[in-house]
Amino acid sequence: MAAVNGKDSDPVVPPSSLIRRVSSRSVRNSISEEKENCEGQVKGSFVSKYKKAPENLKSFHLTDAESELEVPGTPMTPRTSTTPGHENCTFHHDLELDHRPPTREALLPDMANSYRLLLTGLGEDPEREGLLKTPERAAKAMLFFTKGYDQSLEEVLNNAIFDEDTDEMVVVKDIEMFSMCEHHLVPFYGKVSIGYLPQGKILGLSKLARIVEIFSRRLQVQERLTKQIAIAVTQAVRPAGVAVVIEGVHMCMVMRGVQKINSKTVTSTMLGVFRDDPKTREEFLNLVHSK
C-alpha cells in the first residue's frame, strides 16, 4: 500500500540512476535548449543519455515480481473464450452482457446448498416462502459479484490500444468501484482515479474502467486492487508512469467491528514518473481532487 504522496515502503521500480524519469515536456525542452546553445552534448549529461539510449530512459520496466498480476485473489487460469466450453460464450464478445459461463453454472447447485446450510445455521427455515429461492439467488449473485475471475486483461482490452503522438497526462477519475472484501465476504465500494503519461500509445478511455472491473469483481483487499490496476495499465501501453488512487468505504468497518460510518480508506500506487517527479505527482493529485 502506498501513501497518497507517492512514497512506498517497497520500491516497485528500478533505481532512478537507470531511468532518471522526468516529464516528457521537460525532456523535450531540455533538448531544445541544448540545440539552441549549440554547445554540443556534455559528456554524461542526462540529455545525451536520453538521445543515445532512449529505450532505457523513455520507459520503465517492472521486475518479474512487480509485473506479476497472478497474486492471491487472482486465478492462475482465468476462463476466457479459448477455455473449453466458452467458444460461443457471448460474454467474451460483448462485455455489456451478464455472464454465467457453463464452468461456473456447474457450481450453482453446490453453492446453493452451502447457502441453504448457512440459513439453517442461522436458525432460519430455508423452506419457508420468503427463503425458498434465496440460496439459488445468493449463489447467482455471488457469481456476478466475482465475475472478474472470468475476465483477462487481453480480452478486455480487445486491441483498443492506439498509436498517438502525445505525451500529455491522461486522467480518468471517479470510476465507480464495487468489490468484495476477502476477509469478511462483505462489500466495499468507492471511486478509482487513474492517470498515465503516454509514450506513443494510448488506451481507449473506457478500457480504464474495464480494467477496474476486472480486478474489483473478485475477492479483494483495497491495497492489492490498487496495485493490480496500476500494473495492468503499465502492461497495456508501457507509459512513462502510472498513478492510481482509490477511495473506498468498507462495510466490514461500517456494519461490524468498530462501526465507523464515515471512515474512508485511501490507497495509491505511483509508478514511473509519478513516483520520481514530485511535480508530475502533484499535478495528478490536483486533478483528482479538483471538483
GUBAKE-704425 format. One record per atom (N, C-alpha, C, O): x, y negated, z. Coordinates in steps of 0.1 Angstrom, whole numbers, padded with zeros to 4 digits, always signed. Layout:
BEGIN
XYZ/...
END
This chain:
BEGIN
+0009+0012+0000/+0000+0000+0000/+0009-0012+0000/+0018-0013+0008/+0006-0021-0009/+0014-0033-0010/+0006-0045-0005/-0006-0046-0006/+0013-0055+0001/+0007-0067+0006/+0003-0075-0006/+0009-0074-0017/-0006-0085-0003/-0011-0094-0014/+0001-0102-0019/+0000-0107-0031/+0010-0105-0011/+0021-0114-0016/+0031-0106-0025/+0041-0112-0029/+0028-0094-0028/+0036-0086-0037/+0047-0078-0031/+0054-0071-0039/+0049-0079-0018/+0060-0072-0012/+0055-0058-0009/+0044-0055-0006/+0064-0048-0010/+0061-0034-0007/+0072-0028+0000/+0084-0030-0003/+0069-0019+0009/+0079-0012+0017/+0086-0002+0008/+0098+0002+0011/+0079+0003-0002/+0085+0013-0011/+0087+0008-0025/+0077+0007-0032/+0098+0003-0029/+0100-0003-0042/+0096+0007-0053/+0099+0019-0052/+0089+0002-0063/+0084+0011-0073/+0089+0007-0087/+0084+0011-0097/+0100-0001-0087/+0106-0005-0100/+0121-0004-0099/+0126-0004-0087/+0128-0002-0110/+0143-0002-0109/+0149-0014-0103/+0142-0024-0102/+0162-0014-0100/+0168-0026-0094/+0167-0038-0104/+0167-0036-0116/+0166-0050-0098/+0165-0062-0106/+0177-0064-0115/+0176-0071-0125/+0189-0058-0111/+0201-0060-0119/+0199-0053-0133/+0205-0057-0143/+0190-0043-0134/+0188-0036-0146/+0178-0044-0155/+0179-0043-0167/+0168-0050-0149/+0157-0055-0157/+0156-0071-0157/+0152-0077-0166/+0160-0077-0145/+0160-0091-0144/+0148-0098-0151/+0150-0106-0159/+0136-0093-0147/+0124-0098-0154/+0121-0113-0150/+0121-0116-0138/+0118-0121-0160/+0112-0134-0158/+0100-0135-0168/+0099-0126-0176/+0092-0145-0167/+0081-0146-0176/+0086-0147-0191/+0097-0153-0193/+0079-0142-0200/+0083-0143-0214/+0085-0157-0219/+0094-0160-0227/+0076-0166-0214/+0077-0180-0217/+0091-0186-0213/+0097-0193-0220/+0095-0182-0201/+0108-0187-0196/+0119-0182-0204/+0129-0189-0207/+0119-0169-0208/+0129-0163-0217/+0130-0171-0230/+0141-0174-0235/+0118-0173-0236/+0118-0180-0249/+0124-0194-0248/+0131-0198-0256/+0120-0201-0237/+0125-0215-0235/+0140-0214-0233/+0147-0223-0238/+0145-0205-0226/+0160-0204-0223/+0167-0202-0236/+0178-0208-0238/+0162-0193-0244/+0169-0190-0257/+0169-0202-0266/+0179-0205-0272/+0158-0210-0266/+0157-0222-0274/+0167-0232-0270/+0173-0239-0278/+0168-0234-0257/+0177-0244-0251/+0192-0241-0256/+0199-0250-0259/+0195-0228-0255/+0209-0224-0259/+0212-0227-0274/+0223-0231-0277/+0201-0224-0282/+0203-0227-0296/+0205-0242-0299/+0213-0246-0307/+0197-0250-0292/+0198-0265-0293/+0212-0270-0289/+0217-0279-0295/+0217-0264-0278/+0230-0269-0273/+0242-0264-0282/+0253-0270-0282/+0240-0254-0290/+0250-0249-0299/+0263-0246-0292/+0274-0248-0298/+0262-0241-0280/+0274-0239-0273/+0278-0224-0272/+0287-0219-0266/+0269-0216-0280/+0272-0202-0280/+0268-0195-0267/+0263-0201-0258/+0269-0182-0267/+0265-0174-0256/+0276-0174-0245/+0288-0173-0248/+0271-0175-0233/+0281-0174-0222/+0282-0159-0218/+0272-0152-0216/+0294-0154-0218/+0296-0140-0216/+0289-0136-0203/+0292-0141-0192/+0281-0125-0204/+0275-0120-0192/+0262-0127-0188/+0256-0124-0178/+0258-0138-0196/+0246-0145-0192/+0234-0137-0195/+0234-0128-0202/+0223-0141-0188/+0210-0134-0189/+0205-0135-0204/+0201-0125-0209/+0207-0146-0210/+0202-0148-0224/+0209-0139-0233/+0203-0133-0242/+0222-0138-0232/+0230-0130-0241/+0226-0115-0239/+0225-0108-0249/+0224-0111-0227/+0220-0097-0224/+0206-0095-0230/+0203-0084-0235/+0197-0105-0229/+0184-0103-0234/+0184-0101-0249/+0176-0093-0254/+0193-0109-0256/+0193-0108-0271/+0200-0094-0275/+0196-0088-0285/+0210-0090-0267/+0218-0078-0271/+0210-0065-0268/+0211-0056-0275/+0203-0066-0257/+0197-0053-0252/+0183-0056-0248/+0179-0054-0236/+0174-0060-0257/+0160-0063-0254/+0153-0052-0248/+0144-0054-0240/+0156-0040-0252/+0148-0028-0247/+0150-0026-0232/+0141-0022-0225/+0162-0030-0227/+0164-0028-0213/+0158-0039-0205/+0155-0037-0193/+0156-0051-0211/+0152-0062-0203/+0138-0066-0206/+0131-0073-0197/+0132-0063-0217/+0119-0067-0220/+0108-0058-0214/+0097-0062-0213/+0112-0047-0210/+0102-0038-0204/+0108-0031-0191/+0120-0030-0190/+0099-0027-0183/+0104-0020-0171/+0099-0005-0172/+0089-0003-0178/+0106+0003-0165/+0103+0018-0167/+0100+0023-0153/+0108+0021-0143/+0090+0031-0152/+0087+0037-0139/+0095+0050-0138/+0097+0057-0149/+0099+0054-0127/+0106+0067-0125/+0095+0078-0126/+0083+0075-0126/+0100+0090-0127/+0091+0101-0129/+0081+0102-0117/+0069+0104-0119/+0086+0099-0105/+0077+0100-0093/+0067+0088-0093/+0056+0090-0089/+0072+0077-0098/+0063+0065-0097/+0053+0065-0108/+0042+0060-0106/+0056+0072-0119/+0046+0072-0130/+0037+0084-0129/+0028+0086-0137/+0038+0092-0118/+0030+0104-0117/+0016+0100-0112/+0014+0096-0101/+0006+0103-0121/-0008+0100-0117/-0014+0112-0110/-0024+0111-0103/-0007+0124-0111/-0013+0136-0105/-0010+0137-0090/-0004+0147-0086/-0013+0127-0083/-0011+0127-0069/-0024+0133-0062/-0033+0135-0069/-0023+0136-0049/-0035+0142-0043/-0047+0134-0046/-0047+0121-0045/-0058+0141-0049/-0070+0134-0052/-0072+0133-0067/-0083+0129-0072/-0062+0138-0075/-0063+0138-0090/-0061+0153-0094/-0051+0159-0091/-0071+0158-0102/-0069+0172-0106/-0057+0173-0115/-0055+0164-0123/-0051+0185-0115/-0039+0187-0123/-0043+0188-0138/-0036+0185-0147/-0056+0194-0140/-0060+0195-0154/-0074+0190-0155/-0084+0198-0155/-0076+0177-0157/-0089+0171-0158/-0096+0177-0170/-0090+0180-0181/-0109+0180-0169/-0117+0185-0180/-0118+0175-0191/-0122+0163-0189/-0115+0179-0203/-0116+0170-0215/-0124+0177-0226/-0128+0188-0225/-0125+0170-0238/-0132+0176-0249/-0124+0188-0255/-0130+0195-0262/-0112+0190-0251/-0104+0201-0256/-0105+0213-0246/-0100+0224-0249/-0112+0211-0234/-0113+0221-0225/-0124+0231-0230/-0135+0226-0234/-0122+0244-0229/-0132+0253-0234/-0146+0250-0228/-0147+0249-0216/-0156+0250-0236/-0170+0247-0232/-0173+0232-0233/-0185+0229-0231/-0164+0224-0237/-0166+0210-0238/-0165+0204-0252/-0165+0192-0254/-0164+0213-0262/-0161+0209-0275/-0172+0200-0281/-0169+0190-0288/-0185+0202-0277/-0196+0195-0282/-0202+0186-0271/-0213+0181-0272/-0194+0183-0261/-0199+0175-0250/-0200+0161-0253/-0190+0154-0256/-0213+0155-0253/-0215+0141-0258/-0208+0131-0249/-0204+0120-0253/-0205+0135-0236/-0199+0126-0227/-0185+0121-0232/-0182+0110-0230/-0178+0131-0237/-0164+0128-0242/-0164+0119-0254/-0153+0115-0259/-0175+0117-0260/-0176+0108-0272/-0184+0095-0270/-0183+0086-0278/-0191+0095-0259/-0199+0083-0256/-0199+0081-0241/-0207+0088-0234/-0190+0073-0236/-0189+0072-0221/-0200+0065-0214/-0201+0064-0202/-0210+0060-0222/-0222+0054-0216/-0232+0064-0211/-0241+0061-0203/-0230+0077-0216/-0239+0087-0212/-0235+0094-0199/-0224+0095-0196/-0246+0098-0192/-0243+0106-0180/-0237+0119-0184/-0239+0124-0195/-0229+0125-0175/-0222+0137-0179/-0224+0148-0168/-0222+0146-0156/-0228+0160-0173/-0229+0171-0165/-0223+0183-0172/-0230+0191-0178/-0210+0184-0172/-0203+0194-0180/-0207+0208-0175/-0209+0210-0163/-0207+0218-0185/-0210+0231-0181/-0202+0237-0169/-0206+0244-0161/-0189+0233-0170/-0180+0239-0159/-0183+0233-0145/-0181+0240-0135/-0189+0222-0145/-0194+0216-0132/-0208+0220-0128/-0211+0222-0117/-0216+0222-0139/-0230+0226-0136/-0230+0240-0130/-0239+0243-0122/-0220+0248-0133/-0220+0261-0127/-0218+0260-0112/-0221+0270-0105/-0213+0249-0107/-0211+0247-0093/-0223+0243-0086/-0224+0244-0073/-0234+0239-0093/-0245+0233-0086/-0252+0243-0077/-0255+0238-0065/-0255+0255-0080/-0261+0264-0070/-0254+0266-0057/-0260+0265-0047/-0240+0267-0058/-0233+0269-0046/-0233+0256-0038/-0234+0256-0025/-0231+0244-0045/-0232+0231-0038/-0245+0229-0032/-0246+0224-0020/-0256+0232-0039/-0269+0231-0033/-0271+0239-0020/-0277+0235-0011/-0266+0251-0021/-0267+0260-0009/-0259+0254+0003/-0263+0255+0014/-0248+0248+0000/-0240+0241+0010/-0248+0230+0017/-0248+0228+0029/-0254+0222+0008/-0262+0211+0013/-0274+0216+0021/-0278+0210+0032/-0280+0227+0017/-0291+0233+0024/-0286+0238+0038/-0293+0236+0048/-0275+0244+0039/-0269+0248+0051/-0266+0236+0060/-0268+0237+0072/-0262+0225+0054/-0259+0213+0062/-0272+0207+0068/-0272+0203+0080/-0283+0207+0060/-0296+0203+0065/-0300+0211+0077/-0306+0206+0087/-0298+0224+0076/-0302+0233+0087/-0294+0230+0099/-0299+0231+0110/-0281+0228+0097/-0272+0225+0108/-0276+0212+0115/-0273+0210+0127/-0282+0203+0108/-0287+0190+0114/-0300+0192+0122/-0305+0182+0128/-0306+0204+0121/-0318+0206+0127/-0331+0204+0119/-0342+0204+0124/-0328+0201+0106/-0339+0199+0097/-0344+0212+0091/-0338+0223+0092/-0356+0211+0084/-0362+0223+0077/-0360+0220+0062/-0368+0212+0057/-0351+0227+0055/-0349+0225+0041/-0361+0228+0033/-0362+0225+0021/-0371+0235+0038/-0382+0240+0031/-0394+0230+0032/-0404+0232+0025/-0393+0220+0040/-0404+0210+0041/-0404+0202+0028/-0394+0200+0021/-0416+0196+0025/-0418+0189+0012/-0408+0179+0009/-0402+0178-0002/-0404+0170+0019/-0395+0159+0016/-0381+0164+0013/-0373+0156+0007/-0377+0176+0018/-0363+0181+0016/-0362+0192+0006/-0351+0198+0004/-0373+0196+0000/-0373+0208-0008/-0363+0208-0019/-0357+0218-0022/-0362+0196-0026/-0353+0195-0037/-0341+0187-0034/-0333+0183-0042/-0340+0183-0021/-0328+0174-0017/-0315+0181-0019/-0306+0174-0024/-0313+0194-0016/-0300+0200-0019/-0295+0199-0033/-0284+0196-0036/-0305+0201-0043/-0301+0200-0057/-0298+0186-0061/-0288+0183-0068/-0306+0177-0056/-0304+0163-0059/-0290+0158-0053/-0283+0151-0060/-0287+0162-0041/-0275+0158-0035/-0263+0164-0042/-0253+0157-0044/-0264+0176-0047/-0253+0182-0054/-0251+0175-0067/-0239+0172-0071/-0262+0171-0075/-0260+0164-0087/-0255+0150-0085/-0246+0145-0093/-0259+0144-0074/-0254+0130-0071/-0239+0131-0068/-0232+0122-0072/-0234+0141-0060/-0220+0142-0057/-0212+0144-0070/-0201+0139-0071/-0217+0152-0079/-0210+0154-0092/-0209+0141-0100/-0199+0138-0106/-0220+0132-0099/-0219+0119-0105/-0209+0110-0098/-0201+0103-0105/-0209+0110-0085/-0200+0102-0078/-0186+0105-0080/-0177+0096-0079/-0183+0117-0084/-0169+0122-0087/-0167+0125-0101/-0158+0134-0104/-0174+0119-0110/-0173+0122-0125/-0159+0118-0130/-0156+0123-0141/-0151+0111-0123/-0138+0107-0128/-0129+0119-0129/-0119+0118-0136/-0132+0130-0122/-0124+0142-0124/-0125+0148-0138/-0117+0156-0142/-0135+0144-0146/-0137+0149-0159/-0133+0139-0170/-0136+0140-0181/-0125+0129-0165/-0120+0119-0175/-0105+0118-0174/-0099+0119-0164/-0099+0116-0186/-0085+0115-0187/-0082+0101-0193/-0091+0095-0200/-0070+0096-0190/-0067+0082-0195/-0067+0082-0210/-0071+0072-0216/-0062+0092-0217/-0061+0092-0231/-0075+0091-0238/-0077+0083-0247/-0084+0099-0232/-0097+0099-0239/-0105+0086-0236/-0112+0081-0245/-0103+0080-0224/-0110+0068-0221/-0104+0056-0229/-0112+0047-0234/-0091+0056-0231/-0085+0045-0239/-0090+0046-0254/-0092+0036-0260/-0091+0058-0259/-0096+0061-0272/-0089+0052-0283/-0096+0047-0292/-0076+0051-0282/-0068+0044-0291/-0072+0029-0292/-0069+0022-0302/-0078+0023-0282/-0081+0009-0281/-0069+0001-0277/-0070-0008-0268/-0058+0003-0283/-0045-0004-0280/-0041-0011-0293/-0040-0005-0303/-0040-0024-0292/-0038-0032-0305/-0025-0040-0304/-0021-0045-0294/-0019-0041-0316/-0007-0049-0317/-0011-0064-0318/-0019-0068-0326/-0005-0072-0309/-0008-0086-0309/+0004-0094-0304/+0010-0090-0294/+0007-0104-0311/+0019-0112-0308/+0015-0122-0297/+0013-0134-0300/+0014-0118-0285/+0011-0126-0274/+0019-0122-0262/+0021-0110-0260/+0023-0131-0253/+0030-0128-0241/+0024-0135-0229/+0030-0137-0219/+0011-0140-0231/+0005-0148-0220/-0003-0138-0211/-0008-0127-0216/-0005-0142-0199/-0011-0133-0189/-0026-0130-0193/-0034-0139-0197/-0029-0117-0191/-0043-0113-0193/-0049-0109-0180/-0043-0100-0173/-0060-0114-0176/-0066-0111-0163/-0081-0108-0164/-0088-0116-0170/-0085-0097-0159/-0099-0093-0158/-0102-0092-0143/-0096-0083-0137/-0110-0100-0138/-0112-0099-0123/-0127-0096-0120/-0136-0096-0128/-0128-0092-0107/-0142-0089-0101/-0148-0077-0109/-0160-0078-0111/-0140-0067-0112/-0146-0055-0117/-0152-0047-0106/-0145-0044-0096/-0165-0044-0107/-0172-0037-0096/-0166-0023-0095/-0164-0016-0105/-0165-0018-0082/-0159-0005-0080/-0167+0002-0069/-0170-0004-0059/-0170+0015-0072/-0176+0023-0062/-0168+0036-0061/-0165+0042-0071/-0165+0040-0049/-0157+0052-0047/-0162+0059-0034/-0171+0055-0027/-0156+0071-0032/-0159+0079-0021/-0147+0081-0012/-0136+0086-0017/-0148+0078+0001/-0137+0079+0010/-0134+0094+0012/-0143+0102+0015/-0122+0099+0010/-0119+0113+0011/-0118+0118+0025/-0118+0130+0028/-0118+0108+0035/-0117+0112+0049/-0130+0115+0055/-0131+0124+0064/-0141+0108+0050/-0154+0110+0057/-0165+0113+0046/-0176+0115+0050/-0161+0113+0033/-0171+0115+0023/-0183+0105+0023/-0194+0109+0021/-0179+0093+0027/-0189+0082+0026/-0184+0071+0016/-0172+0071+0014/-0192+0063+0011/-0188+0054+0000/-0179+0042+0006/-0180+0038+0017/-0171+0037-0003/-0165+0024-0001/-0166+0017-0015/-0166+0023-0025/-0168+0004-0015/-0171-0003-0027/-0164-0017-0026/-0160-0022-0016/-0163-0024-0038/-0157-0037-0038/-0155-0042-0052/-0162-0038-0061/-0144-0050-0053/-0141-0056-0066/-0126-0054-0069/-0117-0055-0060/-0123-0052-0082/-0109-0050-0086/-0106-0061-0096/-0113-0064-0105/-0094-0066-0094/-0088-0076-0104/-0075-0071-0109/-0066-0066-0102/-0074-0071-0122/-0062-0066-0129/-0056-0077-0138/-0063-0084-0145/-0043-0078-0138/-0036-0087-0146/-0024-0080-0152/-0017-0072-0146/-0020-0084-0165/-0008-0079-0170/-0002-0089-0181/-0010-0097-0186/+0011-0088-0183/+0018-0096-0193/+0021-0087-0205/+0030-0079-0204/+0014-0089-0216/+0016-0081-0228/+0030-0083-0234/+0037-0093-0232/+0035-0072-0241/+0047-0073-0248/+0045-0067-0262/+0050-0057-0266/+0036-0074-0269/+0033-0070-0283/+0021-0061-0284/+0017-0058-0295/+0016-0056-0273/+0004-0047-0273/-0006-0051-0263/-0002-0055-0251/-0019-0051-0266/-0029-0055-0257/-0039-0043-0256/-0040-0035-0265/-0047-0043-0246/-0056-0033-0243/-0070-0038-0244/-0073-0049-0239/-0080-0031-0251/-0093-0036-0251/-0098-0039-0238/-0097-0031-0228/-0104-0051-0236/-0108-0055-0222/-0117-0046-0215/-0115-0044-0203/-0126-0039-0222/-0135-0030-0215/-0127-0018-0210/-0132-0011-0200/-0116-0015-0215/-0108-0003-0211/-0102-0005-0197/-0100+0005-0190/-0100-0018-0193/-0095-0020-0180/-0106-0016-0170/-0103-0010-0159/-0119-0019-0173/-0129-0014-0164/-0131+0001-0165/-0134+0007-0155/-0128+0007-0176/-0129+0021-0178/-0118+0028-0169/-0121+0039-0163/-0106+0022-0169/-0096+0028-0161/-0099+0027-0146/-0097+0037-0138/-0106+0016-0142/-0111+0016-0128/-0120+0027-0125/-0120+0033-0114/-0129+0030-0135/-0139+0041-0133/-0133+0054-0132/-0137+0063-0124/-0122+0057-0140/-0116+0070-0139/-0112+0074-0125/-0114+0084-0121/-0105+0064-0119/-0099+0067-0106/-0107+0064-0094/-0106+0070-0083/-0117+0055-0096/-0126+0053-0084/-0137+0063-0083/-0141+0066-0072/-0140+0070-0094/-0150+0080-0093/-0144+0094-0089/-0147+0104-0096/-0136+0093-0079/-0130+0105-0073/-0129+0103-0058/-0132+0092-0053/-0126+0114-0051/-0124+0112-0037/-0111+0104-0036/-0101+0108-0041/-0111+0093-0028/-0100+0084-0028/-0097+0078-0015/-0105+0079-0005/-0086+0071-0014/-0082+0061-0004/-0079+0048-0012/-0073+0050-0023/-0082+0037-0007/-0080+0025-0015/-0066+0022-0019/-0063+0017-0029/-0057+0026-0010/-0042+0023-0013/-0038+0031-0025/-0031+0025-0034/-0042+0043-0026/-0038+0051-0038/-0045+0047-0050/-0039+0046-0061/-0058+0043-0049/-0065+0039-0060/-0059+0027-0067/-0058+0026-0079/-0054+0017-0058/-0048+0005-0063/-0035+0008-0072/-0033+0003-0083/-0027+0017-0067/-0015+0021-0074/-0018+0029-0087/-0012+0027-0097/-0028+0038-0086/-0031+0046-0098/-0036+0037-0110/-0032+0039-0121/-0044+0027-0107/-0049+0018-0117/-0037+0010-0123/-0036+0009-0135/-0028+0005-0115/-0016-0002-0120/-0007+0006-0129/-0003+0002-0139/-0005+0019-0124/+0004+0028-0132/-0003+0031-0145/+0004+0032-0156/-0016+0033-0145/-0023+0037-0157/-0022+0026-0168/-0020+0028-0180/-0024+0013-0164/-0022+0002-0173/-0008+0001-0178/-0006-0002-0190/+0001+0004-0170/+0015+0004-0174/+0018+0015-0184/+0024+0012-0195/+0012+0026-0182/+0014+0037-0192/+0007+0034-0205/+0011+0039-0216/-0004+0027-0204/-0012+0024-0216/-0005+0015-0226/-0004+0017-0238/+0000+0003-0221/+0006-0007-0230/+0020-0012-0227/+0025-0020-0234/+0026-0006-0217/+0040-0009-0214/+0042-0024-0213/+0051-0030-0221/+0035-0031-0205/+0037-0046-0204/+0049-0050-0196/+0056-0041-0191/+0051-0063-0195/+0062-0068-0187/+0059-0067-0172/+0068-0068-0164/+0047-0066-0169/+0043-0065-0155/+0028-0062-0154/+0020-0066-0162/+0024-0056-0142/+0010-0053-0140/+0008-0057-0125/+0016-0055-0116/-0004-0063-0123/-0008-0066-0109/-0023-0062-0107/-0031-0064-0116/-0025-0055-0096/-0039-0051-0093/-0042-0054-0078/-0034-0052-0069/-0053-0060-0076/-0058-0064-0063/-0072-0058-0061/-0081-0060-0069/-0074-0051-0050/-0087-0046-0047/-0092-0051-0033/-0084-0050-0023/-0104-0056-0033/-0110-0060-0020/-0122-0051-0018/-0132-0051-0026/-0121-0042-0007/-0132-0032-0006/-0138-0033+0008/-0132-0037+0018/-0150-0028+0008/-0158-0026+0021/-0160-0011+0023/-0165-0004+0014/-0156-0006+0034/-0156+0008+0037/-0167+0012+0047/-0167+0007+0058/-0176+0020+0042/-0188+0023+0051/-0183+0032+0063/-0191+0032+0073/-0172+0038+0062/-0167+0045+0074/-0163+0036+0085/-0162+0040+0097/-0161+0023+0082/-0158+0013+0092/-0171+0005+0096/-0172+0000+0107/-0181+0005+0087/-0193-0003+0089/-0204+0006+0096/-0210+0001+0105/-0206+0018+0091/-0216+0027+0096/-0212+0034+0109/-0221+0038+0117/-0199+0037+0110/-0195+0045+0121/-0182+0039+0127/-0178+0028+0123/-0176+0046+0136/-0163+0042+0142/-0165+0028+0149/-0173+0026+0158/-0156+0019+0144/-0156+0005+0150/-0168-0003+0146/-0171-0013+0153/-0175+0001+0136/-0188-0006+0131/-0186-0021+0130/-0193-0029+0135/-0175-0025+0123/-0172-0039+0120/-0178-0043+0106/-0172-0040+0096/-0190-0049+0107/-0198-0051+0095/-0191-0060+0084/-0192-0057+0072/-0184-0070+0089/-0179-0080+0080/-0164-0077+0076/-0158-0085+0069/-0159-0066+0080/-0145-0063+0077/-0143-0059+0062/-0151-0053+0056/-0132-0064+0056/-0129-0061+0043/-0114-0056+0042/-0106-0061+0050/-0111-0047+0033/-0097-0042+0031/-0092-0047+0018/-0098-0045+0008/-0080-0054+0018/-0074-0059+0006/-0061-0051+0004/-0052-0051+0012/-0060-0045-0008/-0047-0039-0012/-0043-0044-0025/-0051-0049-0033/-0030-0043-0027/-0024-0048-0040/-0012-0040-0044/-0005-0034-0036/-0010-0039-0057/+0002-0033-0063/+0007-0043-0073/+0000-0047-0082/+0020-0046-0072/+0026-0055-0081/+0038-0048-0088/+0047-0043-0081/+0038-0047-0101/+0049-0041-0108/+0055-0051-0118/+0048-0060-0123/+0068-0049-0121/+0075-0057-0131/+0076-0072-0127/+0080-0075-0116/+0072-0080-0137/+0073-0095-0134/+0066-0099-0122/+0070-0108-0115/+0054-0093-0120/+0046-0098-0108/+0053-0095-0095/+0050-0101-0085/+0062-0085-0095/+0069-0082-0082/+0082-0091-0081/+0085-0096-0071/+0088-0094-0093/+0101-0100-0092/+0100-0116-0093/+0109-0123-0088/+0090-0121-0100/+0089-0135-0102/+0077-0141-0093/+0066-0139-0097/+0081-0148-0083/+0070-0154-0074/+0060-0163-0081/+0049-0163-0078/+0065-0171-0091/+0056-0180-0098/+0046-0172-0106/+0034-0176-0106/+0050-0161-0113/+0040-0153-0120/+0030-0147-0111/+0018-0146-0114/+0035-0142-0100/+0026-0136-0090/+0016-0146-0084/+0005-0143-0082/+0021-0158-0082/+0013-0169-0076/+0002-0173-0086/-0009-0175-0083/+0006-0173-0099/-0004-0177-0110/-0015-0167-0110/-0027-0170-0111/-0011-0154-0109/-0022-0143-0109/-0031-0144-0097/-0043-0144-0099/-0025-0146-0086/-0033-0147-0073/-0042-0159-0074/-0054-0158-0069/-0038-0170-0079/-0046-0182-0080/-0058-0180-0089/-0069-0184-0087/-0055-0173-0100/-0066-0170-0110/-0076-0160-0104/-0088-0162-0106/-0071-0151-0096/-0080-0141-0090/-0089-0147-0079/-0101-0144-0078/-0084-0157-0072/-0091-0163-0061/-0099-0175-0065/-0107-0180-0057/-0097-0180-0077/-0105-0191-0082/-0119-0187-0084/-0122-0176-0088/-0128-0197-0083/-0143-0194-0085/-0146-0197-0099/-0158-0196-0103/
END
